[in-house]
Amino acid sequence: MSALSNINLNGLSSKEAKEKLNQFGKNIVFEQKKFKPLIHLIKKFNSPLLLMLILSSVILFFLKQSLNGLIIILMVLISALLDFLNTYKSEKIIKNLLAKISNKVLVLRDNKKIEIPISQVVPGDVIYLEAGNIVPADSLVLEANDFFINQSTLTGESMPLEKYPIDKGGLTTEFLEKIDFSLENPNIVFMSTSVATGYAKVLALRTGIQTEFGKLFGQIKKERPKTNFEINIKKFAFFITKLVAFMAAFVFLSNAILGKGVLNSFLFSVAIAVGLTPELLPIIISVSLAYGAQKMSKKEVIIKNLSSIENFGSMNILCTDKTGTLTENHITLIKCVDIFGKESEEALFYSYLSSIFGTARKNPLDEAIKEHRKFNIDDFEKIDEIPFDFERKRNSIVAQNKKTSQRILITKGSPEDIYQICQMQDKEKEEAQKQFEKLSADGFRVLAVALKKIPIEDKKIYHSLDENQMSFLGFCAFLDPPKKTAKESIMELKKLGIEVKILTGDSEILTKKICQELNLEIKKVLTGKEIEKLTDEELKIQAQETTIFGRVTPIQKERIIKVLKQAGNSVGYLGDGINDLGALKEADVGISVNNAVDACKEIADIILLRHSLRVLKDGVIEGRKTFENTMKYMRMAFSSNFGNMFSMMFAPYILPFLPMKPTQILLNNFLYDFSQTTIPSDNVSDQDIKNPVKWNFKEFLSFMALFGLISSIFDFITFFVLKSLSLSESMFQTGWFMVSFTSQILVIYIIRSKYHFFKPRPSPWLILTTFLAVGVGWILPFSKIGKYFYFETPSFEIFKIISLIVLSYLLIVAITKSIFYKRLAKK
């Protein structure tokens, strides 16, 4: 281990530190990428839909249709800018959060204690740690006092572990080369873990990517898998591209062959291509997501990746660690009991007295005892203390009652070591052991308490030899308790059709107890050792039926999420430690918290400013509303557009002229798009957000084909009715324009939900834009401006016929919609 040649327990010199820094590099595992606004903005245009729209606008500019080209470019810019602004805002919030985190550590350099940035720590540095510090490198403990480390970021285990100093006499380079870097090694502390209590002097052995933290982070440097929503958007974009290309080519060739003029035919086919292209889809999605992100930010949820809101909506499984999510991440005394399991006030009181008077050793268990209940101990005074040592595994306090002058010896420690110093009959010891095993099986951390009355004498100093012939009082049982809000949150998620699964490095027994207290239905429990023996196919089947995955490694967490996704689930993962990185990246929705390690916050799609399941419920609801409103636009736009464009494909074989001029098609498209800009504000039925929502591509195509066919049938009815009236070309085109755009816009009130008309009630903004667009479209043929679009003023008779056709169309669509969803429900 060349990094630790010439070990000096008095620290490094500045020159040695500089040489090692040049040799081994900065102590950085993860360096947050600098946010480059211009590059991020450009990336927002890298979408098949936006690229298709940009191409359409270029063609329009080439054909001197500048106004329509500008409109499409404007929509593309608004869509990309909304997405970019949300990302920029999220990055600023995250940057501010990171700035609040201390990134310095106290080391020994040039025989002086100085603070240096964590990134400057090198192998061989002597580091000083105290409660609250983050361990900056994998290090060997040289000196320690009451030194407890929380390793939950690496293991998921909530209970702090005590770390002990190494015997310095055997500290050689050869010894260090063979050192065991397992997480169970009591002499090693690891980068990214935190000091719970006490202080220590440690020697840095490994830094940067050589640490356990660094190795884990290196395992997840791969491209993030595409989510269900992203896959379907891409699939849909390619489908529409092919459909647009086919229909435009067919219309152009049909019209050109039938002698409608090559230029007119080309302009008409381009207008159809623009009409079929969902130019408003990106802006509808972006506005919906930005609107949802803004609402969620007020509820302490930061959205980093906008598309994750819709993935939230489709999520049906939430995987999470136990510590900090279901539990408080704070050790608590739950109860004190005697050997028969009955509550013992005596055991509690003397445990409290011992913890209050104890000075040599403060640990999380003593703090938990003091927090559990306060006692009046004014009548007692401390005489002496027999500190904890690693051979006895217990500590004692000698106290005296000032009123009665009774002197007592109180001893706390591991049950096995307390038994040895107590006067216990075999039957009593057997009962005590049974109770200890029961508490341990229930997941409790257990301390035993014993008491001895000792004679009053001038003796002021006591020794471990005085710990004998004691009376066994009982046990103190400790636990990281369930969060008060977790039970309600789990119930709310269940009502939303989301199953919660626990993936933890902690004990499956303890996790099971926590889940039972929270009324979380436990289907099955799997351990890491059992998972190792399963193939991916076997795990896919078992994971579906498993609620608790106990003592799992980070790689196993990632594997579990992968097989759950392969089984057709949309999976979210909530994690905050380095052991969660792979799982966060593999999940459809990666969720982290503000006090997570930096790498988690970088990878996560969503950051919670509070570590709680409750805020997730709001995210799920917003995601489902956004998804539903996006699908409203898509169902309506593509069914009506498809029907109209399909009609235009065959119109040349029925009519001696174009059914609508290119400028009229583009005006139709513009009015329609304007009317739909307020869809993100529309109300969504509670029934529609009760269960996870997924994009069923096959169902969507069926909807598009069915309602597109109805739209097309009414187009042909309109053709024949208007043709039978022997109207002029411009009057015919005016009539069909009014039927086409009016039916397209008003049909939103029919197909915006599965229920009857106006359920749920449309938003005021949607009502305003739809009726404003219809009003403008119906006024234009009667105005002077209409002449620029080749409109002719319709007579009252034609006006009545148009109105009748539109009303008939809306009625048939309403009836068909009811039948469609009833049949779909039966499937």
N, C-alpha and C positions, 0 to 999 in steps of 0.2 A: 504494500500500500504506500506508494511513493508520496501520496498526499500527506502522509503522517510521519515522514522520516524526520528525525531529529525533534522528537516530541519535547515540548517545553511547557510544563504546567504553570509557568508564570506568564503565559501568553506569548504572542508574536511581537516582533518589532515591526515598525511601519514598513521597513524595507522588505522583510520576509512576507508580510501581508500583500504588498504590491506584487512581488514575484509570484506568489501563489494565485493572486487574482488574474494575472496575465496567463498563468499556466492552466487554471481550471475554469476561468470565466466567471461572470457574475452569478450570484446565487439567485437565479431566476428560473422558475419552471415555466411560468406562464407570463408573457408580457402582453398586456392589453394592446390590441392594435389601435394605432392612432386613427381617429375618425377623420376621413378625408371627404368633406362634403361634395366636392365635384364628382369624385369617382362614385360615391353612393348615389348621387342624382342620376348619373349616366346609367348605372345598373338598373334603375327603376324602369328604364325603357326596354330592358331585355325580357320582353314578354311576347309570346306568339301573337296575342290579340293586338297589342299595341303596335307591333311591327307591321301587322296586316293593315291596320288603320293608317299608319304612316304611308304605306305603299298606295292605299286608296287615295289619300290626299295628294300625293305626288302626281298620280294619273289625272286627278281633277284639275290641278294647276296646269298640267300639260295641255288639257283640253279647254283651258281658259275658263274653267268653272271655279274661279278664285274664291268666291264667297263660301261655297260649300267646302272647298279644301281647307279654308281657314277655320271653319266651324269644327271640322274633324281634328285638325291640329290642336285647336284650343282644348278640346275634350281630352286629347292625349296628354297635353301638358298639365291640365288640372289634375288628372288621375295620378300621374307620376309625382307631381308636386305634393299632393296630399299625403301620399305614401312616404315621400322623402321627409316632409316636415314632421310627421309622427316619429320616424326613426331618429331624426335630429333631436327632437325634444326628449325622447327616451334616453339617448346617449348622454345628453347634458345632465339628466337626473342621475344616471348611473355614475357619471364622472364625479358629481358632487358627493355621492355616497362613498365612493372609493377614497376621496380626498379626506374624509373624516376618519379613516382607518389609520392607526399608527403604523409606521413602517420603519421604526428604528429599534435597535437592540443595544444593550450594555455589554461591552466586551473589555478584555484586558489587553491593551496595546502599549508597548514601551513601558511596562510596569505601572500603567495608569488605567483607571476605569474611564472609558469614554463611550459616548453614544455614536453608533455608526448606522447608516442605512442597512437594512436586512440584505439588500442586494450585494453589499460589500463583504459579507461574512465569507470566510474561506476555511478549508480544512485546517485544523490546528488551532483555530481561534478558541480562547477560553471565554465562555459566555455566562452571564449572570441572569437568572430567570426568577420571577416572582409571580404571585397570583395575578391572573389576568393577561399575562404575556402569551404570545403565540411563539411556539418553538420554531426558530428560524432554520434549523438544519438537523439532520440525523446526528445525534450527539450521545456521548457517554457521560453518565452522571459521576462527577468527581466528589462533590459534597452535596448533602441534602438535609433538609429539616422539614418533616411533615409535608413531603413533596408528592402531591397527587396530580395526575395528568388525565385530562379528558381526551380520549382517543376516538370520540364518536365520528369525527370527520373522516377517519380511515376505516373504522370497524362498525359504526352504528351502535356500539355499546355505550349506554348512557351512564353507567356507574364509573366514576373516576378510579384509576388504578394508581397504587402507590409505587413510586420508583425509588430504588435504593442506590447508594454510592458504591462504586467498585473499590476493591482493595488496591490502593495505589501502588503497593509494593510489587504487584505482578504486572504493572502497566508497561509493557514493552511493545516495540513495533511488531514482533512476531505474534504476540497475543492479539493485537488489534487486527492483524491480517486474517485471523481465524474467528473473529468475533461473530456471534449470532445476531443477525439483524431481524429476527422474527418479532412480531408485535408483542409477543408474550415475554420477551426478555426484560426482566425488572430493572436492568441497568442502562437501558437505551431509551431515549426519547426521540420522537420523530417529527420531522418538519410538518407544519400545518396543525399539529395538535396544540392544545392550550393548557396552561397551568391552572388547576382548580384551586389549590391551596398550597401554602408553603413557599419555600424558595430553594434554589439550587445553583451550584456552579457546575457547568458542563463543558465538555470538550467536543467541538465540532469535528465529526468524522467524514461526513459526506454532504455535499451541497448541490444545489441546482437539480439537473435532470438525473443525477446519480442517486438522489434520495428515493425513498419508497414513494413519496408523493410524486416525484418526477416520473418515476416508472409507470405509475398508474395513469398519469396525465398523458404520457406518450402512447398508451394503448388506445386512446380515443381520437387520435389525430387521423381521422378519415372523413370522407365526405358524408354529410348527413343524409340519411335516406329520405326520399320524397314522401310527403304525407298523402293521405287519401284525397284531400281537396286539390292539392297541387297536381296529382296524377290525372284527376278528372278534368281539371281546367285545361291541361295540356292536350289530353285526348279530345276534348271538346273543340279546342282551337283548331287542331288538325282536321277534325271532321268538318267544321264550318268552312275552313279554307278550301277543302276539296269540293264541298257542295257549291260554294260561291263560284269557284273556277268552272265547274261543270255547267251550272245554270247560265252563267254569263256567256260562255262559249256557245251553248245551245241556242240561246236567244239571238246572239249575234248572227250565227249561221242561218237560223230560220228566217230572220227578217231580211238578211242580205239576199238569200236565195229567192225569197218571195218579192223581191224588187222594191224593198222599202228604203233603199239607198244605203251604201256602205257606211258613210259618216254618221247618218242618223241611227243606223242599226248599232254602230259601235258605241255612240253616246248613250243609247238606250240600254245596252248591255252593261256599260260601266255604271249607269244609274241603278240598275238592278243589283249589281255587285255591292254597291255602297248601301243599298236598301237592305240587303241581307246581312251585311257586316254589322256585328253588334258593337257599334262605336261607343254606345253609352255603357256597355257592360263594365269596362274597367273603371269608369268614373262612379257607376252605381256601387261597385264593390268597394272602391277606395273611400267613398263618402260614408257608406254604411260602416266600414271598419273604423274609420277615423271618428265617426260619431260614437261608436261603441267604446273605442279607446279613451275618448274624452270623458265619457260617463264613468268608466272604470277607474280612471286616474283619480277621480274624486273619492273613490272608495279604497284608496291606497293600493291600487294595482297598476303597475307600469307595463304597458304592452310594447315589447321591443320589436316583435315581428307581427305585422298587422294580420297576415293570413292565419296566425295562430288563434285568432278570435273565432274564426269559422271552424277550425279544428276542435276548439273547445266545444262548439255546438254538437259535433258528431261524436265526442268522447263518450264511450260507454264503460270504460274501465279506468279508474284512477289508482295508480300504484304509488305508494308512499312509504317512507321510513316511519318507524314508530316514534323515535326520539324527537321531541320538539313539535311534532305535528299532532300526534294523538296524546302525547304526554307533555308535561311542563318543562322537561329537561332540567329538573331540579330535584335533588334527593330529599325525600320527606319521610319523617317518622309516621308510620301508619298506626301502629299499636304496640303496647307492651303487654305480654301475657305470661302467665305462670306455666308450669310444666304440663298442665291439663288444658291449656288453650284459653283459660279465662283471663279477662282483662285484669291487669295487676297495677293498681295505683302505687303500690310500694315500689315495684320495679321502675315505674316511670319517675317517681320522685327522686329516688337515689341515683338514677341515670342522669337526671337533670342536675342534681347537686354536683355530681362528678364532672359533668361537662362545663358547668359554670366555673368551678374551682380549677379545672385543668388549664395549665399554662404552657407546659412543655410541648404539647401536641394538639394542634387544632386541625380537625379534618371535617369533611362534609357531613359525616355522621353526627359528630358533636353539634355542629351548627343546626342540623335537622332536629335534634333533641331539644335544643334551646328554643327553636321556633315553634315547636309543637304546642307547648303550653308553658306559661310562666308560673313559677311558684314563689312564695314568700320564704326566703331563706335567711332572713335577718338574724335568726337565732343561731345560725351556724357560722363557724369561722374555720378557715383552712389551717391545718397544722403542717402537713407535708404532702409531697407528691412523689410517687414512684413511677418514673416515666416509662413509656412503651419501649420495648426492645424487640428485635426480630426473633430472638430465641423463645421468649415467654409469650409473645403475641398478645399482650394485655397491658393495661396501665391501671394504676391505683391512686386514690386520693384518701388522705387521712383528714377527717374533719371532726369538730367538736361542737356539741350543743352548749351554747353559753349559759342557758338556763339550768339544764340538768347536769351539765358537765360530763355528759356521756360522750365518749370518743368512739368513732367508727372508722372502719376501713372499707371503702367501696372499690370494687374491681370490675372493669369491663374488658371484654376481649372475645376472641373466637370461642364458640361453645366447647370445642374439644379441649382447649387449654384451661377454660374455667372449671370444667368437670374435675380436673386433676387437683385443684386446690380446695374443693368443696367436700363437706361431710355429706355424702349421699349414699343411701342404701341402693342395692342393685336394682330394685323395682323402681325407685325414684329416677335413677340414672337412665333406666330403660324408657320410662315415660318421657323424660326430658329429651332423649335422643329421638323418639318418635315425633315429638312436637317440633323439634329442630328440622327433621327431615320433611315434615309436612309443610312447614313455612318455606323451606328451600324449594320444595316441589311447586309451591304456589308462586315462585319467582321472587321471594323476598330476600334481601340481604339481611343477615341476622347477626346481632351482637348478644352475648350472654352477660348477665349482671349478677354479681354476688356481693354479700355484706357480712361484716364481722364486727362485733362489739369488742372493743379492746380496752384494757384497764387504763385508768388515768394515771399518768406518771410524768416525770420530768422529761421523758424522752421526746426529742423534737425531730429526730431523723429516723426514717424507717427504710427498710430494704425489702427486696423481693422475697427474702426468707420469711417475712411476716405474712406473706400471702398463703395462709394455710388454715385448715379447719373452718372454712367459711360456709355461710348459708347461701344456697342457690336461690335467687329471687325470681328469675325468669328470663324472657327474651325481649329484645327490642327488634321490631321488624320494619325494615325500610324499603321504600319503593319510589321510583319516579312516577308520580301519580298521573292519571288521565286528566287532560284539560277539561275544564268545566264546560267549554263550548263545543268540545269534540262530539259528544253524544248527539246533540241537536244537529250539528253540521252533517254527521253521517246519515242521520234520518232524512235530512233535506236532500242530500245527494242521491239517496236511495229512491226518494219520490221522483227525482229527475231521471231515473233509470240508469244511474251510475253505480257500478259495483266498486267498492274499495278493497284493494288487496294490499297487504303489508309485506314489504321486502326489507328485512332487517338483518344486520350482522349480530344482533342481540339474541338472547335465548328465546327459543320458540315457546317454552313454558311460561316465561314472564310475559311474552307478547300475547299469548292466549288469554292470560288472566286479564290483561289490560282490555283486550277486545271484548271479553265477557262483561266487564264492568261498563263498557260503552254500548252494550247490546248489539254489537256487530256480529252478524250471523257467521259462524265459522263452519265452512263446508268441509275443509280438509286442511291438514298441516303438512308441509314438506320441509325437510332440512337440506342444508347444502350438501351433506354427505349422500343423501338419497338422490338429489338432483344429479350428482356426478355420475351415477350409474345409469341414468336415463338417456336414450337417444333423443334427438330433437323432436321426432314424431311422437314418442311416448310423452315427452314433456309437454308438447302442444296439447295433448288430450288431458293430462293431469293438471296443467296450469289453469285450464278453464274452470276446474272444480275445486281449486285450492284458494284459500283466503289468506293463510299465513305461510310465508317463506322465511324460515328462521335460520340463523347462522349462515347466511349466503354471502359469497364473495362479490366484489364489484363486477367481475366478468359474468357471474351467474345472474346478477340483476339484469344486465344487458341481454343475456340469453333469454331470460323469462319474458321480457318485453318483446323481443323479436318474435318468439313463437306465438305470443298472444296476438300480435299484429298479423302473423301468417294465418291465424285462425279466423281472420276477418274482423277483428276488433279495432276500434280507434282508441289508442292508449295514451293517457297522460301520465307524467311522472313528476313527483314533487320531491326535490332533494336539495341539500345545501353543502355537502361535503365532497372531497376529492373522490371518495368511493362511489359517488353518484354520477360522475361525469359521463361515463359510457351509457348509463341508463337515460340520462337527460338527452343525450344526442340521439339515441335510438328511438325515443318516444315520439309520437305524433305531436304532442305538446309538452315541451320541457318547461317546468315551473321551478323557480328558485326563490330565495328570500334575500332581503337587503343585507343580512349579516352572514351570508354564505361566503365561501371562498371565492376570490375574484374569477377564477376559471369557470365556476358554475354560473355566475352572473353573465359572463360573456356568451356562454353556450345557450342559456335559457331563452325561451321565447317570451316568457312572462316573469316579472319579478314582483313578489308580494312584499309590501312594506311592513306587513304583519304576518308572522308565521302561524297562519290559521286556515282551517278548511272552510270557514264561513265565507271568506271573501271569494273563494273559488266558485261558490254557488252563483254569485252575481256574474262572474265571468262566463259561466256555462249558459246562463239565461241570455246574456247579451250576445253570445256567440250564436245561439239558436235563433234569436230574433234577426240577426244580421244574415244568417244563412237563408231563413225563410223569405226575407225581403229581396235578397239577391235572386232566389229561385222564382219569385213572383215575376220579376222583370224578364228573366230568361224564358219562363213558360209562355208568357204573354207575347214577348217580342218574337220568338222564333215560331210559335204556332201561327200567328197572324202574318208575319213577314213571309214565312215559308208558303203559306196559302196564297198570299198576293203574288209573290214572285213565281210560284208554280202556275198561277193563272196567266201570267204574262208570257210564260214559255209557250203556251198554246193559243194565246190570243191572236197571233198573226194568222193562224189557220181559220179563224172565225171572222175577224174584222179586216177591212181593207186598209186600215190605218193603225197607228200605234194607240193602245188603249189609254196611255197617259204619256205626256211629253217628259223628257228627261228632267227638265227643271221642276215639273210638277211632282215627279217622284222624289226628288231631293227636298222639295218644300214639305211634302207629306212626311218624309223621314225626319226633318227638322222639327216640325210641330209635334210629332209623336214623341221624339226624344225629349223635347222640352217638357212635355206633360209628365214624363216619367222621372224627372230629376229629383222629385220629392219622395220617391218610393222608400228611401232609407228612413224617413220619418214615420212611415206607416205603422199602424198598430198590428200586433200579432196576437192571435188567439192563444189563450193559456193551454188549450188542448194541443196546439202545434209545437209547444216547447216543453211538453211534459216528458217526452222521451228523446233520446239521442236522434239527431237528424243526419242522414247520410245522402250523398248524391247518388241516386240510383240511375245510372246512365241509360239503362234499358227502359226504365219507366219514363224517363224524360223524353226519349225518342218516340215512345208510344204516344205520349201526350202531344208532342209536336206534330206527329203524323195525323193523329185523329182530329185535333182541332184545326190543324192546317188544312185538312181535307174539307172540313165544314166551311172554313173561310173561303176556300177555293170554289166550292159548290155555289156559295152565295155570290162570288165574283162572277161566275158564269151566268147565274140567274140575273144579276145586274146587267151583264153584257146583252143578254137576249131581251130583257125588258126595255132597256134604253135603245137597243137597235130596232125593236118593233115600233118605237115612236118616231122613227125616221129623223133622228136628230142630226144636226151638223157635227162635224168632227170635233170642234172645240166644245160644243155643248155636251156631247157624249163624254169627252175627257173631263169636263167640269163635274158632270154627274157622278162619274165613277170615282173621281178624286174625293168628293164629299162623302160618298159611301165608304170608301176605303179607309180614310184617316179617322172618320168618326167611329166606325166599328172597331178599328184598331185601338183607339184611345179608351172608349167607354167599356170595352170588354174587360178592362182591369178590374172593374167592380164585380164582375162575375167570377173570374178565375183567380182572383187574389187570395182566396181561401177555399177550403173544402166545403164550407158551409153556405148557408143561404145568403142572399144579397145583403150587404152592409153588416155582416157578422165576421169578424169584429168591425166596429165602426171605423171607417177610413179616417186618416188623419186630416185635419183642416187644410194642411199644405197640399196634400194630394188632391183633395177636392178642388182647391183653388187652381192648381196648375192644369189639371185635366179639363176643367170647364172653360178656363181661359184659352187653352189651345183650341178646343172645339169652337169656341166663340170666334176666335180670330180666323180659323179656317172657313167658317160659314159666312163671315162678313166679307172676306176677300173677293169672292165672285161678284159681290154687289158693289164693290168699290173700284175706284180708278186704278189702284195698285194692281188689281186682279188682271188687268190687261197685259201687264209685264209678264205674267205667268200664263198668258193665252187662255184665261178664263172667260166664260160667257155667262151673263146673268141668267139663272134658271127661273122658269115660270113657277107659279104657285103649285100647279099640278105636278111638275117634276119634283118640287120641294116635298110634296106629300108622298110621292112614290119613294123618294130617297129615304125619308123618315120611316116609312113602313118596312122597307128592306132592312134598315139598321135595327129596328125593334124586333123584327122576326129573327134576325141573326142572333141577337142577344138572348132571346127566349130559347132558341134551339141550343145555344151554347150552355145555358143554365141547366137545361134538362139533361144534356149529354154529360155535363160535369158531374151531376148527381149520380148518374148511372156508372160513370167511370170510376169514381171513388168508392162506390158501394161494391163493385166487382173487385177492386183493388184490395179492399178491406177483407173480403172473403179469402183472398189468396194468402 
